[in-house]
Amino acid sequence: MTSTVNASTTSGVIVTSDTSGSLALQTANTTALTINTSQNVGIGITPSANQFGNNLQVNQTILNDDNGGTNHLSKNAYYNSGWKYITTDYASKYTQSLGVHSWSTAPSGTAGNTVTWTQAMTLSASGNLTLGTSNAGIIFNNSSALTNSTLNDYETGTWTPTVTSVSGTLTSYTSNGTYIKIGKFVFVWFQFNITSAGSASGYAIVSSLPFSTTANNGSKALGNVREDNVTGTFYGSYVGASATQILISQFSSYSLGITWTNGFGYNGTLVYQATF
């Protein structure tokens, strides 16, 4: 039997013999606190068979230290040769380890079965916050907005523009580009330098945008391109629906293209709405 501390006797406290070594404190003949042989403490409950250091359990909530620099605060989960469900319900876990904070969730499972965690969010030791599931984001409950929105994508990167001409053949060029994507909107910068114009003429086609535009006609995008060598002329840049290429021509007409001359360089910017 479990050892009991009984304060109702004339001597004040009696500890009964117990072969298991567990200790229980009772109030009104009901066990209020149990300490098992692993020094795990259960308040109002017999502690689950946790294998992480010392644990404190209140109903289905467990606080423990694995003696290896990691603390866990779990709901409806304990560790015994893997994480297990305490009862049939959802589970969640907060972990601190080496300065890293992480939050994990698990779908509803059966008591005693293995818990499969999804790390939903992580705060690194350097202060970076990462959302760990796809399409997760920050929801802005803006009462003045017609529709509340979720910010669930932000990224920066590089891309390599592919340059061709509508007429003739461009022999050689160099190019590079960068982008910032916030939600559906993409902000693109690019440049290319003509090293050998060949027979190229007419408007320029810059392909390989990092993201395709949407099929919505309203997604068509406009930008500016500047020739930065001699004339400093500005050109219009246009992207159609469901496209990954930019058309560059003079503002007045597509047929009036750029100056295809060796050594000429072009810098452009573009903002468009991408598929998501």
C-alpha positions as CSV (number, residue, x, y, z in Angstrom):
1,M,0.0,0.0,0.0
2,T,1.0,3.7,-0.3
3,S,2.4,5.4,2.7
4,T,0.0,7.9,4.3
5,V,0.5,10.9,6.6
6,N,-2.5,11.0,8.9
7,A,-2.9,14.0,11.1
8,S,-6.1,12.9,12.7
9,T,-4.6,10.6,15.3
10,T,-3.6,11.6,18.8
11,S,0.1,11.5,18.0
12,G,-0.5,14.0,15.1
13,V,1.3,12.2,12.3
14,I,1.5,8.5,11.5
15,V,3.4,7.1,8.5
16,T,2.3,3.6,7.7
17,S,4.6,0.9,6.3
18,D,4.8,0.6,2.5
19,T,6.8,-1.7,0.4
20,S,6.5,0.5,-2.7
21,G,8.1,3.5,-1.1
22,S,5.5,5.9,-2.4
23,L,4.0,8.6,-0.1
24,A,0.5,10.0,-0.1
25,L,-0.9,13.0,1.8
26,Q,-4.6,12.8,2.4
27,T,-7.3,15.3,3.2
28,A,-10.8,14.1,4.3
29,N,-9.7,10.6,3.5
30,T,-9.0,11.6,-0.1
31,T,-5.4,11.5,-1.5
32,A,-4.4,15.1,-2.2
33,L,-0.7,14.6,-3.1
34,T,1.3,11.6,-4.1
35,I,5.1,11.2,-4.4
36,N,6.2,8.0,-6.1
37,T,9.5,6.2,-6.0
38,S,10.9,8.4,-8.8
39,Q,10.1,11.5,-6.8
40,N,7.4,12.5,-9.3
41,V,4.7,14.5,-7.6
42,G,1.0,14.3,-8.4
43,I,-1.5,16.8,-7.0
44,G,-4.9,15.2,-6.9
45,I,-3.7,12.4,-9.2
46,T,-1.3,9.6,-9.3
47,P,1.6,10.9,-11.4
48,S,2.1,9.3,-14.8
49,A,5.2,7.1,-15.4
50,N,7.4,9.9,-16.7
51,Q,11.0,9.1,-17.4
52,F,12.1,12.8,-17.5
53,G,13.9,13.7,-14.3
54,N,11.5,15.0,-11.6
55,N,7.9,15.9,-12.5
56,L,5.0,17.8,-11.1
57,Q,1.6,16.8,-12.4
58,V,-1.8,18.5,-11.8
59,N,-4.5,16.5,-13.6
60,Q,-3.3,16.3,-17.2
61,T,-0.7,19.1,-17.0
62,I,2.9,18.0,-16.3
63,L,6.0,20.2,-15.6
64,N,9.3,18.3,-15.8
65,D,13.0,18.6,-16.2
66,D,14.9,16.0,-18.2
67,N,18.1,16.7,-16.3
68,G,19.8,17.5,-19.6
69,G,19.0,21.2,-19.8
70,T,15.5,20.9,-21.2
71,N,12.2,21.8,-19.4
72,H,8.8,20.6,-20.7
73,L,5.3,21.9,-19.8
74,S,2.9,19.5,-21.4
75,K,-0.9,19.1,-21.5
76,N,-2.3,15.6,-21.8
77,A,1.1,14.1,-22.6
78,Y,3.9,12.3,-20.6
79,Y,7.2,10.8,-21.6
80,N,7.8,7.1,-21.2
81,S,9.8,5.6,-24.1
82,G,8.3,8.3,-26.3
83,W,5.5,10.8,-25.7
84,K,2.1,9.2,-24.7
85,Y,-1.4,10.5,-24.3
86,I,-2.7,10.6,-20.7
87,T,-6.3,10.7,-21.8
88,T,-8.2,10.6,-25.1
89,D,-7.9,14.3,-26.2
90,Y,-5.7,16.9,-27.9
91,A,-2.2,17.4,-26.5
92,S,0.2,20.4,-26.4
93,K,3.7,21.1,-25.2
94,Y,6.0,24.0,-24.4
95,T,9.7,23.4,-24.3
96,Q,12.7,25.4,-23.1
97,S,16.2,24.2,-24.2
98,L,19.5,26.0,-24.5
99,G,17.8,29.3,-24.8
100,V,15.3,28.1,-27.5
101,H,11.6,28.2,-26.8
102,S,9.2,26.0,-28.8
103,W,5.5,25.3,-28.9
104,S,4.1,22.0,-30.2
105,T,0.6,20.6,-30.8
106,A,-0.9,17.2,-31.5
107,P,-4.3,16.1,-32.7
108,S,-6.7,14.2,-30.5
109,G,-5.3,10.7,-29.7
110,T,-6.2,7.7,-27.5
111,A,-4.9,7.4,-24.0
112,G,-1.6,5.5,-23.9
113,N,-0.9,5.9,-27.6
114,T,2.1,7.7,-29.0
115,V,1.9,11.4,-29.5
116,T,3.1,12.8,-32.9
117,W,4.0,16.4,-32.3
118,T,3.9,19.3,-34.8
119,Q,6.2,22.1,-33.8
120,A,3.9,25.1,-34.4
121,M,6.3,27.9,-33.4
122,T,9.9,28.4,-32.3
123,L,11.7,31.3,-30.7
124,S,15.4,30.9,-31.3
125,A,18.1,31.9,-28.8
126,S,18.9,34.9,-31.1
127,G,15.3,36.1,-31.0
128,N,14.0,34.9,-34.4
129,L,10.4,33.7,-34.3
130,T,9.5,30.9,-36.8
131,L,6.0,29.6,-37.6
132,G,6.5,25.9,-38.2
133,T,3.4,24.9,-40.1
134,S,2.4,25.7,-43.7
135,N,0.1,28.7,-44.3
136,A,0.4,29.7,-40.6
137,G,0.7,33.4,-40.0
138,I,-0.2,36.4,-38.0
139,I,-3.9,37.3,-38.0
140,F,-4.7,41.0,-37.8
141,N,-8.1,41.5,-36.3
142,N,-8.5,45.0,-37.7
143,S,-12.1,46.2,-37.0
144,S,-11.9,48.8,-39.7
145,A,-11.0,46.3,-42.5
146,L,-13.6,44.8,-44.7
147,T,-11.9,41.5,-44.3
148,N,-9.4,40.6,-41.6
149,S,-6.2,39.2,-43.1
150,T,-3.5,36.8,-42.2
151,L,0.2,37.7,-42.9
152,N,1.5,34.2,-43.7
153,D,4.4,34.8,-46.2
154,Y,7.4,37.0,-46.2
155,E,10.6,36.1,-48.1
156,T,13.6,37.6,-49.9
157,G,15.7,36.0,-52.6
158,T,17.6,36.3,-55.8
159,W,16.7,35.3,-59.3
160,T,18.5,35.2,-62.7
161,P,16.7,37.0,-65.5
162,T,16.7,35.4,-69.0
163,V,16.8,38.1,-71.7
164,T,15.7,37.7,-75.3
165,S,14.6,40.1,-78.0
166,V,11.3,40.1,-80.0
167,S,13.2,40.2,-83.3
168,G,16.7,38.8,-84.1
169,T,19.0,37.1,-81.7
170,L,20.8,38.5,-78.7
171,T,24.3,36.9,-78.6
172,S,25.3,37.4,-75.0
173,Y,24.5,39.3,-71.8
174,T,24.9,39.3,-68.0
175,S,22.0,39.6,-65.6
176,N,21.0,39.4,-62.0
177,G,18.0,40.2,-59.8
178,T,16.5,40.3,-56.3
179,Y,13.0,40.2,-54.9
180,I,10.9,40.7,-51.8
181,K,7.6,38.8,-51.4
182,I,5.0,39.9,-48.9
183,G,1.9,37.8,-49.1
184,K,0.8,37.9,-52.7
185,F,2.7,41.0,-53.7
186,V,6.2,40.7,-55.2
187,F,8.7,43.6,-55.4
188,V,11.3,42.8,-58.1
189,W,14.6,44.5,-59.0
190,F,16.7,43.3,-62.0
191,Q,19.5,44.4,-64.3
192,F,21.0,43.1,-67.5
193,N,24.0,44.3,-69.5
194,I,24.4,43.6,-73.2
195,T,27.9,42.2,-74.0
196,S,27.1,41.3,-77.6
197,A,23.9,42.5,-79.2
198,G,24.0,40.3,-82.3
199,S,20.9,40.9,-84.4
200,A,18.6,41.7,-81.5
201,S,16.0,44.4,-82.1
202,G,12.6,45.6,-80.9
203,Y,11.3,45.2,-77.4
204,A,13.1,43.0,-74.8
205,I,11.6,40.0,-73.1
206,V,12.9,39.3,-69.5
207,S,11.8,35.9,-68.4
208,S,12.2,33.7,-65.3
209,L,10.4,35.9,-62.8
210,P,10.6,34.2,-59.3
211,F,6.7,33.8,-59.1
212,S,4.0,33.7,-61.7
213,T,1.4,36.4,-61.8
214,T,-2.2,35.5,-61.0
215,A,-4.8,34.7,-63.7
216,N,-6.8,37.8,-62.6
217,N,-6.7,40.5,-65.2
218,G,-6.2,43.0,-62.4
219,S,-2.9,41.3,-61.6
220,K,-1.2,42.8,-64.7
221,A,1.7,44.8,-63.5
222,L,3.6,47.9,-64.6
223,G,7.1,49.0,-63.8
224,N,10.0,51.2,-65.0
225,V,13.2,50.3,-66.7
226,R,16.1,52.8,-67.2
227,E,18.9,52.6,-69.7
228,D,21.9,53.7,-67.6
229,N,24.7,54.2,-70.2
230,V,24.3,57.0,-72.6
231,T,20.7,58.3,-73.1
232,G,19.3,57.5,-69.7
233,T,16.0,56.7,-71.4
234,F,13.1,55.3,-69.4
235,Y,11.0,52.4,-70.7
236,G,7.8,50.7,-69.6
237,S,7.7,47.2,-68.3
238,Y,4.6,45.1,-68.5
239,V,3.6,41.6,-67.2
240,G,0.4,39.9,-68.3
241,A,-1.8,37.5,-66.4
242,S,-0.4,34.0,-65.5
243,A,3.0,35.0,-66.8
244,T,6.6,34.9,-65.7
245,Q,8.1,37.3,-68.2
246,I,8.4,41.1,-68.5
247,L,8.0,42.9,-71.8
248,I,10.1,46.1,-72.0
249,S,9.4,48.8,-74.7
250,Q,9.1,52.5,-75.0
251,F,6.0,53.9,-73.3
252,S,4.3,54.8,-76.6
253,S,4.4,51.4,-78.3
254,Y,5.5,47.8,-78.0
255,S,7.1,48.0,-81.4
256,L,9.5,50.7,-80.2
257,G,12.1,48.7,-78.3
258,I,15.2,49.3,-76.3
259,T,18.6,50.2,-77.7
260,W,20.4,47.0,-78.4
261,T,24.0,48.2,-78.3
262,N,27.1,46.5,-76.9
263,G,27.9,47.8,-73.4
264,F,24.4,49.2,-72.7
265,G,22.8,48.2,-69.4
266,Y,19.3,48.3,-68.1
267,N,17.9,48.5,-64.5
268,G,14.3,47.8,-63.8
269,T,11.8,47.5,-60.9
270,L,8.4,45.9,-60.9
271,V,5.6,45.2,-58.5
272,Y,3.0,42.6,-59.2
273,Q,0.5,40.2,-57.6
274,A,1.6,36.6,-57.6
275,T,-0.2,33.3,-57.3
276,F,-0.3,32.0,-53.7
